[in-house]
Amino acid sequence: MGRTILFLGLILVLIGGVLLLGEKYGIKNPLDFRFGGENWTFYFPLGTSILVSIVLSLLIYFFKK
């Protein structure tokens, strides 16, 4: 159980790092919505949430087998 949690944590860190590098170089997920005005910004990461959900679902599916 401990190894599984550690592995999933490392996978999440890697996904987060890839997403941060993508933002740094201007690569954006087209399903992430950003609206803003002069004094406000609203950011809704729909595409990123879907992507992380799919990856985690696949990992859990393969570890349960």
C-alpha positions in Angstrom: 0.0 0.0 0.0 2.8 2.4 0.9 4.6 1.8 -2.4 1.4 2.5 -4.3 0.8 5.8 -2.6 4.4 6.8 -3.1 4.2 5.9 -6.8 1.0 7.8 -7.3 2.5 10.8 -5.5 5.5 10.8 -7.8 3.3 10.5 -10.9 1.3 13.5 -9.7 4.5 15.5 -9.2 5.7 14.6 -12.7 2.3 15.7 -14.2 2.4 18.9 -12.3 6.0 19.6 -13.5 5.0 18.9 -17.1 2.1 21.3 -16.8 4.2 24.0 -15.2 6.8 23.7 -18.0 4.1 23.8 -20.6 2.8 27.1 -19.1 6.3 28.5 -19.0 6.8 27.9 -22.7 3.3 29.0 -23.7 1.7 25.6 -24.3 -1.8 25.9 -22.9 -4.6 23.3 -22.7 -7.4 24.5 -25.0 -10.0 23.4 -22.4 -8.7 25.6 -19.6 -10.8 28.7 -19.5 -9.4 32.1 -18.4 -11.5 35.2 -18.2 -10.4 38.5 -17.0 -11.1 42.2 -16.7 -9.1 45.1 -15.5 -9.1 44.2 -11.9 -10.1 40.5 -11.9 -9.2 37.1 -13.4 -11.2 33.9 -13.3 -9.4 30.7 -14.2 -11.2 27.3 -14.6 -8.9 24.4 -15.4 -11.5 22.1 -16.9 -9.1 20.4 -19.4 -6.4 19.8 -16.9 -8.9 18.3 -14.5 -10.1 15.9 -17.1 -6.6 14.9 -18.1 -5.5 14.3 -14.5 -8.7 12.3 -13.9 -8.1 10.1 -16.9 -4.5 9.4 -15.9 -5.4 8.6 -12.3 -8.3 6.4 -13.4 -6.0 4.4 -15.6 -3.4 4.0 -12.9 -5.9 2.8 -10.4 -7.4 0.4 -12.9 -4.0 -1.1 -13.7 -2.9 -1.4 -10.1 -6.1 -3.2 -9.0 -5.6 -5.9 -11.6 
